[in-house]
Amino acid sequence: MVSGRKSFLIQTLIYLYVMNKRLLLSLVLLFLLVIIPAMSLAAMDPLLLGEDEYSHGEYQRAIRWYDEVLSAYPDNETAMIGRLRSLAALSRWDEVQNGISRYGISPAENNEIATLQAEAAVKAGNPEKALEILDNSSDLNRTDEIRIRSSALIALDRSSEAATLIRDAEEGGPLDPGLSLLMGTILIGEGNITASLPYLEEAYLGLPQDSEASVYLGEAAASLGKYEEALDFISSATSLNQSDPGIWVTRAYLESRLGRYDEAIRALDHPLSITPDDPQLLNAKAYALYLSGRGNEGLSLAEEVLRQYPGNAGALDTLGCILLSEGKIEEATGYLEQASEYFPRDSEVLSHLAEAYHAQGRDNEADDLYQRSLMIDGSSGRAWRGFSDVLLTLKRYPEAASAIAEAFKYYPGDSELIAWERQADQVLVDWYLKEEAAKNSTAGHE
């Protein structure tokens, strides 16, 4: 009996093994005959490849695949829109506008075309046109519409309306990264840097391929005196967008603020290799050369900028700084005063002119300029240092002590600041002792 059951069990196991083996073989054949060819077909479809590259942020590769589709099927609307979307992601807005015209797809018939055309209008400096397109379109993606409408309103100096739109959207849940970026820029424009940071951080995390998010976050950090942190963000921006000279100038500025003048000069050499006659870049390099102690080279470069671009305010400021460092005070003051007329709210230009006035003994004027400069940007160690010197000269010792404490944040251990601090402290101690002696004397007479 037992042996019969054992035999039956063995036969059952053999049967299951054979059936499972056949099932496995069937699955393998199915994979070889159906799934692999389907995968191969998908891999060979340029439209699908274009969509895949776009979804992975490889916009230039996506464009190549869309071009391949359009070379064979010129009327393929999906490829047209995919190509335009990819160009927009690369900020090639002129090509987006030209493509919309060439393909002849009506914004009234296609919401994505309406969205692209409106955003292209904003980028081309025509925010009124963008608002007109949005007003005449329906069923647009709500997030895209708010983002583009807000961008247009900001361009028209109607930031408060844009902020209202974005805050209304925020009540419905977490903001899209693009809207977070816009809200951050609005708050920066209002001078509310601290409040802008959470929005800019969200944008930075949500838009890893967007250099703008890195730039704004870097500039916000810099305005708070966090130069190392700011430099990390700006370095990220230069890797994402190597063709924007403004980002390289910002990077050079931060390197200079950290005392890394050679690095600042190297940062400027990259965009200068592309546009060697750019006055902004040439002047930035002249200023970096001056800061690095190579004033003669900086002087030649600044003078060359002024020869090519008479009245260039940045070069006037740089030239004034170099001449001031050479002791040519009156000549330097003339250039710096001209620069301040062009840039009445530039904190660095104001502090440079304050230095020139202080060197001439015009300390009340220098005091006013330093206060204005530090109200605009309180993160300049050089301005706090100069302001401290002026306050000591004016014998305003309590204020001088506070200014010296601010300057120490940027120049810890500086011997001259230590000497100034001792001078201010000694005066304040002497004053305190005199006051106490006077009080005791009065009390004794009573």
Secondary structure, DSSP 4 states (H G I P E B T S, - for coil): -HHHHHHHHHHHHHHHHHHHHHHHHHHHHHIIIIIHHHHHHHHH-HHHHHHHHHHTT-HHHHHHHHHHHHHH-TT-HHHHHHHHHHHHHTT-HHHHHHHHHHHT--TTT-HHHHHHHHHHHHHTT-HHHHHHHHHT--S--HHHHHHHHHHHHHHTT-HHHHHHHHHHHHTTSSPPHHHHHHHHHHHHHTT-HHHHHHHHHHHHHH-TT-HHHHHHHHHHHHHTT-HHHHHHHHHHHHHH-TT-HHHHHHHHHHHHHTT-HHHHHHHHHHHHHH-TT-HHHHHHHHHHHHHTT-HHHHHHHHHHHHHHSTT-HHHHHHHHHHHHHTT-HHHHHHHHHHHHHH-TT-HHHHHHHHHHHHHTT-HHHHHHHHHHHHHH-TT-HHHHHHHHHHHHHTT-HHHHHHHHHHHHTTSTT-HHHHHHHHHHHHHHHHHHHHHHHHHHHHHHH-
